Amino acid sequence: MDATMAVNTAPKVLLVDDEADILELLRYNLEREGYRVSTAQNGKDALKVARNERPDLIVLDIMMPGMDGVEVCNQLRAQPEFKQTLITFLTARGEDYSQIAGFDAGADDYITKPVRPKVFVSKVKALLKRTTGDRADGQVLEANGIRVDLEKVLVYKGEEELQLPKKEFELLVLLMSKPGKVYKRDEIYSHIWGNELYVGDRTIDVHIRKLREKIGEERIRTVKGIGYKFDA
């Protein structure tokens, strides 16, 4: 008799924090919502677990002994299989430079401790449901020497393939979807991060700067006091 095995397709979340009690609390609340959760208490173990589990979302504490979260994020983003993985920082440090360091490393978001479990779970849900929008299979965006294959999640500058973290890719897709259109800052926040997520004031600026470094300064124009547009 054939037996049909149920396959758990719930998103995988990797939690990384050197404080065991925080790990257990967050893990318990995520598992109650059906997520598959793995944990690590240091950067070295986080890299190992990430390679083995291939999580959909990695939540990294910044302040860890040995290898901090920023270095872990840098090492993950250097590997092709983690270019599009969602990564968010969980840290008690609210200073602006910590957020900038995190975004420079390729993080998608930033959650400040202490955070209530229900709020944390809602943020995780919001992160995981954010997509690049309504994509048509096989659709390609092309303008000003930049080509984006939405189905394969690939970006080309001429013949050069570019490696973009998830949020930079989503930001580029948004701007290129209507070249010449000026996207207001709150409109970008809503499309890329969602109204339910808190992100710092510097978030867009950091992502725009990093995107410009890769595709060219001249392709994304700042409209002072309003927002940004992609020059066709």
N, C-alpha and C positions, 0 to 999 in steps of 0.2 A: 504494500500500500504506500502510495506517495505521501510524503509528509511535507507540508508547506511551512517554511520557517518565516516568522515575521522579521522584517529587517527594520532596524531602528534608523530612521532617516533624520532624526532631530539634529539640529545644529550642534557642533562640537565647540566647546569653550575651554580655553586653557587659562587658568588663573595662576599668576606668579606673584608671590609676596613672601617676604621672610618672616612674617608674623603668622604663626599657625592658627591662632584663633580667628583672625580675619579671613584666612583661606577657608576654614571650616564653615564659618557663618555664610560667606558668599556662595560657597559650593552647595550648601544645604538648600539655600533659597533658589538657586538656579535649577538644581535637580528636582525640586518640587514643581517647577514649571516644565519639566520634561527635557531639559537640556542634558546633553552628555558632557560631563565636566571632568577635566584632568587638572592636576595641580603640580606646582614646583615651588621650591622655597629659595632658589638661587638662580642666577643667570645661566650657569653651566647646565644645570638640570633642565631649565626652561628650553634651551636650544635642543637638547636631546629629546624631550617629550614632544616638542613641536615637530621635529622630523619624523617621529614615530606615529604621532596622532593626526597630523595635518589638520589642525583645528580651523574652524570658520572664523573664530574671533579669539584674539589673544589679549588678555588684560594684564598689563605689566606695571608693577610697582617701580617707581623710579629709584628710590633710595634703598638699595640692597648692598650688602657687603660683597666685596670681590668684584663682580661684574654688575654694574647698575643697569637699570631698565633701558636707558638710552643706548648703551653699548649693545645690549641684547637686540634691540630694535634695529640698530645699524647692521648687525650681523645677519639678522633675518632678511632684511630688505636686499642684502647683497646676494641672496640666493633666489634664483628665478622662480622657484615654487612658492615663495612667500611674497612675491611682488604685489599680488592682489589680495592677500590675506588682511582682514580687518585687524588693526592693532590700536588699542587705546591705553593710555596711561592712567594708573590709579595711584595717587600720591597725596600726601598731606601738605605738600608744598604748593602754595597758591601764587608764588611770585611769577611775574610775567616771563622772566628769563627761563624758568623751568618749562613753561608751555612752548616757548620758541625752540628750546633745545629738543623737545619732544617732536615738534612738527618738522624740524630740520632733519631728524632721524627718520622721518617717514611715517609718523603716527597719524591716525585718522581722527582721533578725538582725545579728550582729556577729562578725567573724572576726579574731583577733589575729595579726599577723605577729611573728616568722617562722612560716610554716605549711608543713608538708611537702606536696609535691604530691599524694600519695595521700590525705592527710587532707583537703586542699582539695577534691579531686574528690568524695570521699565526702560532704562537707558540701553541695556543689552538688547532688549527686544527692538528698540528703535534703530539701533545700529545695524542689527542683522536684517532688518526689512528694508533698509535703504538700498536702492539699486541705482543704476545709471539712468533709470527712467524707462519709458516704453520704447524698447528697441525692436526694430523689425529685423528678423533673421537675415543675415547677409548684407545688411545696410552698411554703406561706407560713407563717411563724411570726408570731404576733401576741399581744402582751401589754402591758398597762400603757401604752397609747398608742404603742407601737413596733411597726412592721410590717416584716418582712424577707421579701423575695421571693428565694428561694434560686436559682431558675432564672435570673432576670435579674440577680442579685447587686445588689439595690437595697435601701436602708434608708429608711424613712419615719418621721418623728416627727410624728404627726398628718398633715397634708397636705404638710409640708416634706420634701423629699428630702435626705438626708444623704450626704456624700461620706466614705467610710471607706477607709483603706488596708487592704490584704489581711489583715494580722494582727488589726487591730481588728475587721474584719468577722467573721473566724473566731472570735474571742473572744466577740463578741456572739451569734453563732449557737450556740456551745457553751452559754453561760449561759441563753439563751432556749429552748434545746431542752427544758429541764426547769425551768421557773420555780419558785423556792422551794427547789430543791436546792442544797446547799452543795457547791461544787467545791473540793476541796483544791488547794493550790498545785502539788504534784507531778502531780496529775491534769490540771491546766491545762497545765503544761509538756508532758506526754506527748501531749495532744490537739493542741496548737497548734504546738509546736516539735519534738516527737519526742524520744525518749530519746537518740538518737544525736547530737543537736546540743547544743553548749555555749551557754548563755545566762547572762548575769549575774544576780545576785540581785535587781536592781532592775527587771528586764525586765517582769514582770507588773505591778508597781506603776505603772510609767510608762504601759503600755498601758491599764490600768484608769483611770488619771487622765485620759488623753486621751479615752477612750470616755465617761467621765462628763461631760466638758466638752461633748460633742456631744449625748448623749441625755438628760442630766439627772442630777444628783448622786444624787437619791432612788431611782433605778431599780436601781442596783447597790449592794448592801450588803456591807460588810466584816464577816466573822465572825472576830473577833480570834483570832489564833493558829492559824486553820484555813484560811480561804480566802475565797471570794466567792460571792454568789448574786444572781440577778435576782429582784427583787420583782414578783410578778404584780399 
